[in-house]
Amino acid sequence: MSTIQVGTLADIPEGTGRAFDVAGRRVAVFRAEGQLYAIDDTCSHAEASLSQGEFDPDELCVECPLHGSLFDVRSGLPRTLPAFEPIATYRVYSEADAVFVEYHD
């Protein structure tokens, strides 16, 4: 297990998400009510960037901008079709203002 700093809290304003490069893969980090969540940035149904989709901080889900599937940012599980395969989640945390993501080498 490795950890990388992806940015700062200022890079991810409350109620939004942003993609970062983590060891050659795109990881979307979302922030809601002071909590951070990290998932694969690519929809499991089609090659679409989830960080470009609509994030609902109240429901803790993000909508794929291509076909509209909703993904739970806590578990990576799809909530709606057409996606049915889950996406990976990552441990994400902040220390002071820095944001870190853990990943498998």
C-alpha positions in Angstrom: 0.0 0.0 0.0 1.3 3.4 -0.9 0.1 7.0 -0.3 0.4 10.0 -2.5 -0.5 13.7 -1.9 -2.9 14.7 -4.7 -3.6 18.2 -3.7 -5.1 20.4 -1.0 -8.5 21.0 0.4 -8.7 24.2 -1.6 -8.5 22.1 -4.8 -11.8 20.4 -3.8 -14.3 22.9 -2.6 -17.2 21.7 -0.5 -19.8 19.9 -2.5 -17.6 19.3 -5.6 -15.2 16.7 -7.0 -12.1 16.7 -9.0 -9.9 14.0 -10.8 -6.3 13.5 -9.9 -3.6 11.2 -11.3 -2.7 8.5 -8.8 0.1 6.2 -9.9 -1.0 6.3 -13.5 -4.8 6.0 -12.9 -7.4 8.6 -12.7 -9.1 8.9 -9.2 -12.0 11.2 -8.5 -12.0 12.8 -5.1 -15.3 14.4 -3.8 -15.9 16.5 -0.7 -19.2 16.7 1.2 -19.8 18.0 4.7 -16.1 17.9 5.5 -15.7 14.3 4.4 -13.6 13.1 1.5 -14.4 10.2 -0.8 -12.3 8.7 -3.6 -13.4 6.4 -6.4 -12.1 5.5 -9.9 -12.8 8.4 -12.2 -14.0 6.1 -15.1 -17.5 4.8 -15.2 -17.7 1.0 -15.3 -20.3 1.1 -18.1 -18.5 3.4 -20.6 -15.3 5.5 -20.8 -16.6 8.6 -19.1 -15.0 10.8 -16.4 -17.2 10.7 -13.3 -15.5 13.8 -12.0 -17.1 15.6 -14.9 -20.6 14.4 -13.8 -23.1 16.0 -11.5 -22.2 15.4 -7.8 -25.0 15.3 -5.3 -23.4 16.0 -1.9 -26.7 15.3 0.0 -27.1 11.8 -1.6 -23.3 11.1 -1.8 -23.6 10.0 -5.4 -22.2 11.2 -8.8 -23.9 10.9 -12.1 -22.1 9.6 -15.1 -22.1 12.4 -17.7 -22.4 10.0 -20.6 -25.3 7.7 -19.8 -26.7 8.9 -16.4 -25.7 6.0 -14.1 -25.5 7.1 -10.5 -22.5 5.8 -8.3 -22.3 5.9 -4.6 -19.0 7.7 -3.7 -18.8 5.8 -0.4 -18.9 2.3 -1.9 -18.4 2.6 -5.6 -21.6 0.7 -6.2 -23.9 1.8 -9.1 -27.3 2.9 -7.9 -28.9 3.0 -11.4 -28.6 1.3 -14.8 -27.1 1.1 -17.3 -24.0 0.6 -15.1 -24.1 -2.6 -13.0 -20.4 -3.1 -12.2 -19.0 -1.3 -9.1 -15.9 0.9 -9.4 -12.9 0.9 -7.0 -12.8 3.1 -3.9 -9.7 4.4 -2.2 -8.9 5.6 1.3 -8.6 9.3 1.2 -7.8 11.7 4.1 -6.4 15.1 4.8 -3.7 16.3 7.2 -3.7 20.0 7.8 -4.6 21.2 4.2 -3.0 18.4 2.3 -5.2 15.6 0.7 -3.8 12.1 0.4 -5.0 9.0 -1.4 -3.9 5.4 -0.6 -3.5 2.9 -3.4 -2.2 -0.5 -4.2 1.2 -0.6 -6.0 
